[in-house]
Amino acid sequence: MAGKSGHEWKDGAAVAWSIAEVARDSGVTSRTLRHYHAIGLLVPARTASNGRRYYEEEQLLRLQQILLLRELGLSLDVVAEVLAKQSNASTIQVLGRHKEWLLREQLRLGQLIRTVDSTIENLRKGGEMEPRKVFEGFEHNPYEAEARERWGDEAVDASNQRMQGWSEADAEKARTGYTRVHEGLATLKAEGADVLDLSVQDLIQLHYEVTCLFWTPTREAYKGLGQLYVDDDRFRQTIGNGDDSLVEFMQAAMNAYADNRLS
């Protein structure tokens, strides 16, 4: 938000923005901001005699953190818990991981845009495109061949059939869900959370829901998936990005979830 839209306090010590300005610039409704105030998650810098709320830079940065953690799939209770424990160092770490994910998404979407532009241009000219060019930028499952060998064509075909019946919400959950789980678990682990904490188990619940978009694992199958994550170098890199302890933390959380919630 530009400082010009803010209002200096009478002593000139700070610049503050009204709730309407914060709502306009952040995309968060005034009603939501009032709710955040009511539950103590985002308390304004001051409230005027007429009840109007004003926010300083400190509150704007806190709102940014709230929105980031919500994007990772954390509930408001968990967001409050994380923010209460967070230091400047851990905040920078979380933002750094999120920036890396955004940059990867930017590259992927940029390639898709170039592919679509190229297709449009070729269609206009009546030319033909090489198959390789048609599909540049689209994500492919590098594990499908291995999955067919390990679990059989029937299981993989059944999973592909499920995917054809996805709603837009399902597709979005499948695209972003695992990343939200990995980043959320990294944040909670850094703050010293236990694998049995509700905040951790809520993220594992999301992981299970995403997994069920493809297949529905039993208790033992889900625990086996967690073991696969630990045993396979590719999964360890994808999940932990070099931090094997995060993968082990996730496996322990998955085991706890399977023991307590699955049959």
Secondary structure, DSSP 8 states (H G I E B T S, - for coil): --GGGSEE-TTSS-EEEEHHHHHHHH---HHHHHHHHHTTSS--SEE-TTS-EEE-HHHHHHHHHHHHHHHTT--HHHHHHHHHH--HHHHHHHHHHHHHHHHHHHHHHHHHHHHHHHHHHHHHHT----HHHHTTT----TTHHHHHHHH-HHHHHHHHHHHHT--HHHHHHHHHHHHHHHHHHHHHHHTT--TTSHHHHHHHHHHHHHHHTT----HHHHHHHHHHHHH-HHHHHHHHTT-HHHHHHHHHHHHHHHHHH--
